[in-house]
Amino acid sequence: MKPSSIVRRLVTGGLVAAFLAACTIAPDAAPRDVPSDERTLLVADATEGAETAGDARIYLVAPAEGSQQRQLRSVQRDAIARPDALLGVLLSGPNQSELDSRLVSQIPSRTRLLSTRSVGETLFVDVSEEILELTGEALTLAVAQIVFTASEIPGVQTVRLRVDGADQSWPRGDGQPRPGSLRTFDFPGFVESSQPAYPAVRA
């Protein structure tokens, strides 16, 4: 190879390297403000969070079918699955659409949520004395509403229901009052099945 060709190649390579170096962006030695006219080149503004889809659930009392025992039906709510928020929504009762569907709450409308406190898997729920105005099936359904709704909260397995800070004996599914914590298992058959009703098989 002729010396002149070698020189030309070296000069050409040097020019290419210098051009590439000029095109690179050197890192800043320290933080700097970005001019307002350059900010549109950055990541676009974050979109707002999606609206809640109503994943939280409370339990209302469905209309009875004939002579059958009244049952609870879960309904969706746009609420945070925290004790104060979800139980507060429960105590607010059914909305107009639910009333039109004959869904009701057995919890007296004047009942107030005084406090909630979690201890392990147990949620202590303190309500005002209006709930004690109930008796019989109405009281059992009201207690079941609170227990099933509270059990929708992550981590809650048992509920300790109190009135003005005092423990009470509450009826279970058999209607018999007993002291202690409450579980959904204490109310067998109290919630409507989510399975669709299948037509009878013809012979």
N, C-alpha and C positions, 0 to 999 in steps of 0.2 A: 504494500500500500504506500502511495506517495505521501511525503511529509505534508504537502498542501492539503490532501484529503483528511489526514488526521487532524490538522489544525481546524479545518472547517467543521468537523464533527464535534470537536471539543467546544468550539464557539457556539454551535447550534444547541448542544446539550446545556451549556451554561445559560443561554437565553431562555430555554424552556423551563429550567429549574427556577430562574429568577421570576418568570411569569407566574408559575404555580405558587411560589412563595407569596407573591403579591396578592393572589386571589384568596389565600387562607385568612381566617379570622383569628386574630391573636386573642388569647384569654385576657380578661381584665385583671390587673394586679390587685384591685380592691373593688368593693361594691360601688355601683354608680347608679344615678337616677336615669331612667329611660325617658328620653324626650317624648312629649305627648304625641307628636306626629309619627312616632315609631311604635307606639303601644298597640296599634291595630295589627301589627305583625306577630304579636304574642298570642298565647292560647286564648281562644274565645271565652267570653264570660260563661261561668257555669250555669246550667239551667236550673230552674227551681225544682225542689223535690216534688214528686208526684203526689196527687191528693190521696188521702187514705182510702183504702178499698173496703173499709168496714169489716176488717178481720176480727175485731173484738166481738164477743157474744155475751148477751145477758139472757136470762130465762124468765119467760112470762107464762101465765096459765092459759092453756088452750081451752076452747069450749068442749064440754063433755059430749060424747057420742052416746046417745041413749042413756042407759043406766050405768055406763062405765065410769070408773073413777077418773076424775079430771087429772090431766097430765101437764107437764111443763113442755114448752117449745122454745128452742133457742132461736134468737133473732140477732141479726147483725147490728153492730153499732160502730160509728166512727169515734172510737174512744181509745185512749192509751190503756194498755193492759196493766195498769197499776191499781192497787187496791182502792185508794181514794177515788180515782177517776171512774173506774168501772162500777164500783158499788154505788157511787153517787149517781151514775146514769141509771142504774137499776131502780134506785129509790125515786127517780123522776117519773117512773112509770112508762106505760106504752105511749107511742105517738099516735097521731090521728089515723094513719093508715092501719096500724095494728088494732086500734079500737074498732075500725070498720071491719076488721077480720075477726072481731069478737075476742081478741086477746086482752087479758086483764092482768093486773097485779094484785095479789092478796095482801101485800104489804101496805098498811095504812099510809095514805098520801102525806100525812103529817110527820111520819117517821123520819128522823134525822140521823145521819151518820156522824157519830161523835169522834171516832178515831179508829185507826187500824194500826196493827203492829205485827211484823213478821218475826217469828222465833223458829229458826230451822224451817221445817216444812209446814208449820202451823201458822195460820193467820188469825190473829185476835181481832175480832170485829166488835166494836162497841156502838150500839144504837140507842136511840131514845126510847122512853117507856111506852110509846104509842103501840108498839108491836104486841104488848101484853094485853091489849084490848081484844085480841083475837082468841078464839077457842076452837077446838075440834079440827075438822079438815082444813079450815081456813088458816089456822096457825101452822099446821104441818106443811101446807103448800108454801106459805110465806117463808118458813125456815128453809125448806128445800130450795126455793128461789135463791136465797142468799148463799147457801152452800154450793149449789151448782155454778152460780155466777162466779163466786170467789175461786172455785177450783179451775176456772178458765185462766187464772193468772199463773204464769210460769213459776214453778217451784212450790206451789201450794197444794198440799195433799189433805190437810185437815183444817177445820175451821172451829174456832172457839168463840161462840157467839155470846156476847154479854149485853146487859142493859144497864146503862148509867154506871158502868165499871164493875157491876156485880155479876157473878156467874149465875146461870139459871139451868133448870132442867128443861130440855126441849124434846118434843115428840119426834120419834123416828118414823119410818115408813109404816110401822104397825100402829101408830098413834099413841104409843106409850111413852110418857116423858121419862128421860134419863139424863143424869148429869154427864159432863165430859165433852170431849171434842166430837165433831161431826164430820162424816165423810159422805161422799156421793153414794157409797155402797150401803149406807144406812137407809137409802130411799129407793129400793129396787122397784123397777117398773114405773117410776115417776116421770120419766122423760119419753116423749114420743120417739118411735123408731124413725131413723132417717131412711130406712129401706122403703122403696116404692111398694104400693099395694099391688100384688099380682092377682090377676083374675083366677077364679077357681077353674081347675082342670075339668073339662067336660068328660063324662064317662063315655 
